[in-house]
Amino acid sequence: MGPCHQDTPGVFQHLVNEAAFFDVIAVNVWGERRKTVLDHVAREKNRPIGGSGRAYARCIPGRNTRTGNPLQIKYGVQLPYGNISPFFVILRAGRLPVTFADLSLGIDAFLQRGWRARVSWTELTFDTEGFPFDIFSWELCTTARKVREFENERGNTLCVGAPNSRWRLKVYEKTNVLTRVEFTFQAKFLRKFGITKPQELSLLRKAPLWNQVSFRKVDLSHGHARPRSTCDPWAWLGDGLSPADLQSSVALRTLREAHVDPKGFIVRSSRENLLRHMQRNLIW
């Protein structure tokens, strides 16, 4: 296992560089509400959340006493649409990562056995140490049209994908030693991998996530200063840079526009290899 840092907030700190986990999961739920909430959830005061355009009228915040993870259940459908589930549950990581057992206990506390759930959206998180934010930004290659990078009082953040996209990626400085890579997956994206029910989220261990976004580097280890071609694609840049000095996405695009196969010159970086390793060890 990786090191544990007292100055690194978050869940399961010993999983840094070791395993991916779910930070948030939101599910639509159908079932019958219990008359009394079971004691393994410490609930807070029931509060109104209704308003114009809101799907639900009430919300009960709470905390799973077994894991310490916060959750909330929304109910009281107030929109005239048949596809809105009678309950909506959001579970967030606190002391521990979100797991299927954690989610099941939380729903069981509010609803009678026999409920059924469907994933609405989720956040899949990778906590990495030893790699600064800048190198993730430099190596990023993506099919997404919208990429934005900004800095605030918390540090640097890189956002890939639009807010309404089926998938989004965010890379940000969690602490001065920790860089977090975080996917947000909507239901339509998860369906592509046969994921509808919460228990099926384990299928993400082998899902081809890196077709949408990857972290690559220019590899000159074969002894070639540049690809062999009758037309030198690097010269198109006109900035005097060597291939090794190019941002990965620029180098990749330049080769493709010159109809040069990038294989062997643009390769997976150690960052992407680490993220793939963590994905295979996904906790659920």
Contacts in CASP RR format, 6 or more apart in sequence:
PFRMAT RR
TARGET T0000
AUTHOR 0000-0000-0000
METHOD contacts of the structure
MODEL  1
MGPCHQDTPGVFQHLVNEAAFFDVIAVNVWGERRKTVLDHVAREKNRPIG
GSGRAYARCIPGRNTRTGNPLQIKYGVQLPYGNISPFFVILRAGRLPVTF
ADLSLGIDAFLQRGWRARVSWTELTFDTEGFPFDIFSWELCTTARKVREF
ENERGNTLCVGAPNSRWRLKVYEKTNVLTRVEFTFQAKFLRKFGITKPQE
LSLLRKAPLWNQVSFRKVDLSHGHARPRSTCDPWAWLGDGLSPADLQSSV
ALRTLREAHVDPKGFIVRSSRENLLRHMQRNLIW
1 14 0 8 1.000
1 15 0 8 1.000
1 18 0 8 1.000
2 14 0 8 1.000
2 15 0 8 1.000
2 16 0 8 1.000
2 17 0 8 1.000
2 18 0 8 1.000
3 14 0 8 1.000
3 16 0 8 1.000
3 129 0 8 1.000
4 13 0 8 1.000
4 14 0 8 1.000
4 16 0 8 1.000
5 13 0 8 1.000
5 16 0 8 1.000
5 129 0 8 1.000
5 177 0 8 1.000
5 178 0 8 1.000
7 175 0 8 1.000
7 176 0 8 1.000
7 177 0 8 1.000
8 16 0 8 1.000
8 129 0 8 1.000
8 174 0 8 1.000
8 175 0 8 1.000
8 177 0 8 1.000
8 178 0 8 1.000
9 174 0 8 1.000
9 175 0 8 1.000
10 93 0 8 1.000
10 94 0 8 1.000
10 127 0 8 1.000
10 174 0 8 1.000
11 21 0 8 1.000
11 23 0 8 1.000
11 93 0 8 1.000
11 94 0 8 1.000
11 95 0 8 1.000
11 96 0 8 1.000
11 97 0 8 1.000
12 19 0 8 1.000
12 21 0 8 1.000
12 96 0 8 1.000
12 97 0 8 1.000
12 283 0 8 1.000
15 21 0 8 1.000
15 97 0 8 1.000
15 127 0 8 1.000
15 283 0 8 1.000
16 127 0 8 1.000
16 128 0 8 1.000
16 129 0 8 1.000
16 178 0 8 1.000
17 127 0 8 1.000
17 128 0 8 1.000
17 129 0 8 1.000
17 130 0 8 1.000
17 274 0 8 1.000
17 278 0 8 1.000
18 278 0 8 1.000
18 281 0 8 1.000
19 278 0 8 1.000
19 281 0 8 1.000
19 282 0 8 1.000
19 283 0 8 1.000
20 124 0 8 1.000
20 125 0 8 1.000
20 126 0 8 1.000
20 275 0 8 1.000
20 278 0 8 1.000
20 279 0 8 1.000
20 281 0 8 1.000
20 282 0 8 1.000
20 283 0 8 1.000
21 93 0 8 1.000
21 97 0 8 1.000
21 98 0 8 1.000
21 124 0 8 1.000
21 125 0 8 1.000
21 282 0 8 1.000
21 283 0 8 1.000
21 284 0 8 1.000
22 93 0 8 1.000
22 97 0 8 1.000
22 98 0 8 1.000
22 99 0 8 1.000
22 122 0 8 1.000
22 123 0 8 1.000
22 124 0 8 1.000
22 125 0 8 1.000
22 201 0 8 1.000
22 283 0 8 1.000
22 284 0 8 1.000
23 92 0 8 1.000
23 93 0 8 1.000
23 97 0 8 1.000
23 98 0 8 1.000
23 123 0 8 1.000
23 124 0 8 1.000
23 125 0 8 1.000
23 182 0 8 1.000
24 90 0 8 1.000
24 91 0 8 1.000
24 92 0 8 1.000
24 93 0 8 1.000
24 98 0 8 1.000
24 122 0 8 1.000
24 123 0 8 1.000
25 90 0 8 1.000
25 91 0 8 1.000
25 98 0 8 1.000
25 103 0 8 1.000
25 119 0 8 1.000
25 121 0 8 1.000
25 122 0 8 1.000
25 123 0 8 1.000
25 198 0 8 1.000
25 201 0 8 1.000
26 88 0 8 1.000
26 89 0 8 1.000
26 90 0 8 1.000
26 91 0 8 1.000
26 119 0 8 1.000
26 120 0 8 1.000
26 121 0 8 1.000
26 122 0 8 1.000
27 88 0 8 1.000
27 89 0 8 1.000
27 103 0 8 1.000
27 107 0 8 1.000
27 117 0 8 1.000
27 118 0 8 1.000
27 119 0 8 1.000
27 120 0 8 1.000
27 198 0 8 1.000
28 84 0 8 1.000
28 85 0 8 1.000
28 87 0 8 1.000
28 88 0 8 1.000
28 117 0 8 1.000
28 118 0 8 1.000
28 120 0 8 1.000
29 73 0 8 1.000
29 85 0 8 1.000
29 86 0 8 1.000
29 87 0 8 1.000
29 88 0 8 1.000
29 89 0 8 1.000
29 107 0 8 1.000
29 111 0 8 1.000
29 115 0 8 1.000
29 116 0 8 1.000
29 117 0 8 1.000
29 118 0 8 1.000
30 85 0 8 1.000
30 86 0 8 1.000
30 87 0 8 1.000
30 115 0 8 1.000
30 116 0 8 1.000
30 117 0 8 1.000
31 86 0 8 1.000
31 87 0 8 1.000
31 111 0 8 1.000
31 112 0 8 1.000
31 114 0 8 1.000
31 115 0 8 1.000
31 116 0 8 1.000
32 111 0 8 1.000
32 112 0 8 1.000
32 115 0 8 1.000
33 75 0 8 1.000
33 87 0 8 1.000
33 110 0 8 1.000
33 111 0 8 1.000
33 112 0 8 1.000
34 109 0 8 1.000
34 110 0 8 1.000
34 111 0 8 1.000
34 112 0 8 1.000
37 43 0 8 1.000
37 60 0 8 1.000
37 109 0 8 1.000
37 110 0 8 1.000
38 108 0 8 1.000
38 109 0 8 1.000
39 65 0 8 1.000
40 64 0 8 1.000
40 65 0 8 1.000
40 66 0 8 1.000
40 105 0 8 1.000
40 106 0 8 1.000
40 109 0 8 1.000
41 62 0 8 1.000
41 63 0 8 1.000
41 64 0 8 1.000
41 65 0 8 1.000
41 71 0 8 1.000
41 105 0 8 1.000
41 106 0 8 1.000
41 109 0 8 1.000
41 110 0 8 1.000
42 62 0 8 1.000
42 63 0 8 1.000
42 65 0 8 1.000
43 60 0 8 1.000
43 61 0 8 1.000
43 62 0 8 1.000
44 60 0 8 1.000
44 61 0 8 1.000
44 62 0 8 1.000
45 61 0 8 1.000
46 58 0 8 1.000
46 59 0 8 1.000
46 60 0 8 1.000
47 58 0 8 1.000
47 59 0 8 1.000
47 60 0 8 1.000
47 61 0 8 1.000
48 57 0 8 1.000
48 58 0 8 1.000
48 59 0 8 1.000
49 56 0 8 1.000
49 57 0 8 1.000
49 58 0 8 1.000
49 59 0 8 1.000
49 74 0 8 1.000
50 56 0 8 1.000
50 57 0 8 1.000
50 58 0 8 1.000
50 78 0 8 1.000
51 78 0 8 1.000
53 79 0 8 1.000
54 78 0 8 1.000
54 79 0 8 1.000
55 74 0 8 1.000
55 77 0 8 1.000
55 78 0 8 1.000
55 79 0 8 1.000
55 84 0 8 1.000
55 88 0 8 1.000
56 74 0 8 1.000
56 75 0 8 1.000
56 76 0 8 1.000
56 77 0 8 1.000
56 78 0 8 1.000
56 88 0 8 1.000
57 75 0 8 1.000
57 76 0 8 1.000
57 77 0 8 1.000
57 78 0 8 1.000
58 74 0 8 1.000
58 75 0 8 1.000
58 76 0 8 1.000
59 72 0 8 1.000
59 73 0 8 1.000
59 74 0 8 1.000
59 75 0 8 1.000
60 72 0 8 1.000
60 73 0 8 1.000
60 75 0 8 1.000
60 110 0 8 1.000
61 70 0 8 1.000
61 71 0 8 1.000
61 72 0 8 1.000
62 70 0 8 1.000
62 71 0 8 1.000
62 72 0 8 1.000
63 69 0 8 1.000
63 70 0 8 1.000
63 71 0 8 1.000
64 70 0 8 1.000
64 71 0 8 1.000
64 91 0 8 1.000
64 102 0 8 1.000
64 105 0 8 1.000
64 106 0 8 1.000
66 102 0 8 1.000
66 105 0 8 1.000
67 94 0 8 1.000
67 95 0 8 1.000
67 96 0 8 1.000
67 102 0 8 1.000
67 105 0 8 1.000
68 94 0 8 1.000
68 95 0 8 1.000
68 96 0 8 1.000
69 91 0 8 1.000
69 92 0 8 1.000
69 93 0 8 1.000
69 94 0 8 1.000
69 95 0 8 1.000
69 96 0 8 1.000
69 98 0 8 1.000
69 102 0 8 1.000
70 91 0 8 1.000
70 92 0 8 1.000
70 94 0 8 1.000
71 89 0 8 1.000
71 90 0 8 1.000
71 91 0 8 1.000
71 92 0 8 1.000
71 106 0 8 1.000
72 89 0 8 1.000
72 90 0 8 1.000
73 87 0 8 1.000
73 88 0 8 1.000
73 89 0 8 1.000
73 107 0 8 1.000
73 110 0 8 1.000
74 87 0 8 1.000
74 88 0 8 1.000
74 89 0 8 1.000
74 90 0 8 1.000
75 86 0 8 1.000
75 87 0 8 1.000
75 88 0 8 1.000
76 86 0 8 1.000
77 84 0 8 1.000
77 85 0 8 1.000
77 86 0 8 1.000
85 118 0 8 1.000
87 110 0 8 1.000
87 111 0 8 1.000
88 120 0 8 1.000
89 103 0 8 1.000
89 106 0 8 1.000
89 107 0 8 1.000
89 110 0 8 1.000
89 117 0 8 1.000
91 98 0 8 1.000
91 102 0 8 1.000
91 103 0 8 1.000
91 106 0 8 1.000
92 98 0 8 1.000
93 125 0 8 1.000
96 102 0 8 1.000
97 283 0 8 1.000
99 283 0 8 1.000
99 284 0 8 1.000
100 198 0 8 1.000
100 199 0 8 1.000
100 201 0 8 1.000
100 202 0 8 1.000
100 284 0 8 1.000
103 117 0 8 1.000
103 198 0 8 1.000
104 198 0 8 1.000
107 115 0 8 1.000
107 117 0 8 1.000
108 115 0 8 1.000
116 197 0 8 1.000
117 197 0 8 1.000
117 198 0 8 1.000
118 187 0 8 1.000
118 196 0 8 1.000
118 197 0 8 1.000
119 187 0 8 1.000
119 190 0 8 1.000
119 195 0 8 1.000
119 196 0 8 1.000
119 197 0 8 1.000
119 198 0 8 1.000
119 200 0 8 1.000
119 201 0 8 1.000
120 186 0 8 1.000
120 187 0 8 1.000
121 184 0 8 1.000
121 185 0 8 1.000
121 186 0 8 1.000
121 187 0 8 1.000
122 184 0 8 1.000
122 185 0 8 1.000
122 190 0 8 1.000
122 201 0 8 1.000
123 182 0 8 1.000
123 183 0 8 1.000
123 184 0 8 1.000
123 185 0 8 1.000
124 182 0 8 1.000
124 183 0 8 1.000
124 184 0 8 1.000
124 185 0 8 1.000
124 204 0 8 1.000
124 282 0 8 1.000
125 180 0 8 1.000
125 181 0 8 1.000
125 182 0 8 1.000
125 183 0 8 1.000
126 180 0 8 1.000
126 181 0 8 1.000
126 182 0 8 1.000
126 275 0 8 1.000
126 278 0 8 1.000
126 279 0 8 1.000
127 174 0 8 1.000
127 178 0 8 1.000
127 179 0 8 1.000
127 180 0 8 1.000
128 178 0 8 1.000
128 179 0 8 1.000
128 180 0 8 1.000
128 181 0 8 1.000
128 271 0 8 1.000
128 274 0 8 1.000
128 275 0 8 1.000
128 278 0 8 1.000
129 177 0 8 1.000
129 178 0 8 1.000
129 179 0 8 1.000
130 177 0 8 1.000
130 179 0 8 1.000
131 179 0 8 1.000
131 271 0 8 1.000
131 274 0 8 1.000
132 179 0 8 1.000
133 155 0 8 1.000
133 156 0 8 1.000
133 158 0 8 1.000
133 171 0 8 1.000
133 172 0 8 1.000
133 173 0 8 1.000
133 179 0 8 1.000
134 156 0 8 1.000
135 269 0 8 1.000
135 271 0 8 1.000
136 158 0 8 1.000
136 171 0 8 1.000
136 179 0 8 1.000
136 181 0 8 1.000
136 215 0 8 1.000
136 271 0 8 1.000
137 149 0 8 1.000
137 156 0 8 1.000
137 158 0 8 1.000
137 171 0 8 1.000
138 247 0 8 1.000
138 248 0 8 1.000
139 215 0 8 1.000
139 216 0 8 1.000
139 217 0 8 1.000
139 248 0 8 1.000
139 269 0 8 1.000
139 271 0 8 1.000
139 272 0 8 1.000
140 147 0 8 1.000
140 158 0 8 1.000
140 160 0 8 1.000
140 171 0 8 1.000
140 213 0 8 1.000
140 214 0 8 1.000
140 215 0 8 1.000
140 248 0 8 1.000
140 249 0 8 1.000
141 213 0 8 1.000
141 214 0 8 1.000
141 215 0 8 1.000
141 216 0 8 1.000
141 248 0 8 1.000
141 249 0 8 1.000
141 252 0 8 1.000
141 266 0 8 1.000
142 160 0 8 1.000
142 169 0 8 1.000
142 212 0 8 1.000
142 213 0 8 1.000
142 214 0 8 1.000
142 249 0 8 1.000
143 211 0 8 1.000
143 212 0 8 1.000
143 213 0 8 1.000
144 160 0 8 1.000
144 161 0 8 1.000
144 165 0 8 1.000
144 169 0 8 1.000
144 212 0 8 1.000
144 213 0 8 1.000
145 161 0 8 1.000
145 162 0 8 1.000
146 159 0 8 1.000
146 160 0 8 1.000
146 161 0 8 1.000
146 162 0 8 1.000
146 165 0 8 1.000
147 158 0 8 1.000
147 159 0 8 1.000
147 160 0 8 1.000
147 161 0 8 1.000
148 158 0 8 1.000
148 159 0 8 1.000
149 156 0 8 1.000
149 157 0 8 1.000
149 158 0 8 1.000
149 159 0 8 1.000
150 156 0 8 1.000
150 157 0 8 1.000
150 159 0 8 1.000
151 157 0 8 1.000
154 172 0 8 1.000
154 173 0 8 1.000
155 172 0 8 1.000
155 173 0 8 1.000
156 172 0 8 1.000
156 173 0 8 1.000
157 170 0 8 1.000
157 171 0 8 1.000
157 172 0 8 1.000
157 173 0 8 1.000
158 169 0 8 1.000
158 170 0 8 1.000
158 171 0 8 1.000
158 172 0 8 1.000
159 168 0 8 1.000
159 169 0 8 1.000
159 170 0 8 1.000
160 168 0 8 1.000
160 169 0 8 1.000
160 170 0 8 1.000
160 171 0 8 1.000
160 213 0 8 1.000
161 167 0 8 1.000
161 168 0 8 1.000
161 169 0 8 1.000
162 168 0 8 1.000
165 186 0 8 1.000
166 185 0 8 1.000
166 186 0 8 1.000
166 188 0 8 1.000
166 189 0 8 1.000
167 183 0 8 1.000
167 184 0 8 1.000
167 185 0 8 1.000
167 186 0 8 1.000
167 189 0 8 1.000
167 212 0 8 1.000
168 183 0 8 1.000
168 184 0 8 1.000
169 181 0 8 1.000
169 182 0 8 1.000
169 183 0 8 1.000
169 184 0 8 1.000
169 212 0 8 1.000
169 213 0 8 1.000
170 180 0 8 1.000
170 181 0 8 1.000
170 182 0 8 1.000
170 184 0 8 1.000
171 179 0 8 1.000
171 180 0 8 1.000
171 181 0 8 1.000
171 182 0 8 1.000
172 179 0 8 1.000
172 180 0 8 1.000
172 182 0 8 1.000
173 179 0 8 1.000
173 180 0 8 1.000
174 180 0 8 1.000
181 275 0 8 1.000
183 209 0 8 1.000
187 196 0 8 1.000
190 196 0 8 1.000
190 201 0 8 1.000
193 203 0 8 1.000
193 204 0 8 1.000
193 207 0 8 1.000
194 200 0 8 1.000
194 203 0 8 1.000
195 201 0 8 1.000
195 203 0 8 1.000
195 204 0 8 1.000
201 284 0 8 1.000
202 282 0 8 1.000
202 284 0 8 1.000
204 279 0 8 1.000
204 282 0 8 1.000
204 284 0 8 1.000
205 279 0 8 1.000
205 280 0 8 1.000
205 281 0 8 1.000
205 282 0 8 1.000
206 280 0 8 1.000
207 279 0 8 1.000
209 279 0 8 1.000
210 272 0 8 1.000
210 275 0 8 1.000
210 276 0 8 1.000
214 268 0 8 1.000
214 272 0 8 1.000
215 248 0 8 1.000
215 268 0 8 1.000
215 269 0 8 1.000
215 271 0 8 1.000
215 272 0 8 1.000
215 275 0 8 1.000
216 248 0 8 1.000
216 252 0 8 1.000
216 266 0 8 1.000
216 267 0 8 1.000
216 268 0 8 1.000
216 269 0 8 1.000
216 272 0 8 1.000
217 248 0 8 1.000
217 266 0 8 1.000
217 267 0 8 1.000
217 268 0 8 1.000
217 269 0 8 1.000
218 243 0 8 1.000
218 244 0 8 1.000
218 246 0 8 1.000
218 248 0 8 1.000
218 251 0 8 1.000
218 265 0 8 1.000
218 266 0 8 1.000
219 264 0 8 1.000
219 265 0 8 1.000
219 266 0 8 1.000
219 267 0 8 1.000
220 243 0 8 1.000
220 244 0 8 1.000
220 265 0 8 1.000
222 264 0 8 1.000
224 265 0 8 1.000
225 242 0 8 1.000
225 243 0 8 1.000
226 232 0 8 1.000
226 233 0 8 1.000
226 234 0 8 1.000
226 243 0 8 1.000
227 233 0 8 1.000
227 255 0 8 1.000
227 260 0 8 1.000
227 265 0 8 1.000
229 258 0 8 1.000
229 260 0 8 1.000
231 258 0 8 1.000
233 254 0 8 1.000
233 255 0 8 1.000
233 257 0 8 1.000
233 258 0 8 1.000
233 260 0 8 1.000
234 241 0 8 1.000
234 242 0 8 1.000
234 243 0 8 1.000
234 246 0 8 1.000
234 254 0 8 1.000
236 254 0 8 1.000
236 257 0 8 1.000
236 258 0 8 1.000
237 246 0 8 1.000
237 250 0 8 1.000
237 254 0 8 1.000
243 251 0 8 1.000
243 265 0 8 1.000
246 254 0 8 1.000
248 266 0 8 1.000
248 269 0 8 1.000
251 262 0 8 1.000
251 265 0 8 1.000
251 266 0 8 1.000
252 262 0 8 1.000
252 266 0 8 1.000
255 261 0 8 1.000
255 262 0 8 1.000
255 265 0 8 1.000
255 266 0 8 1.000
256 262 0 8 1.000
268 276 0 8 1.000
END
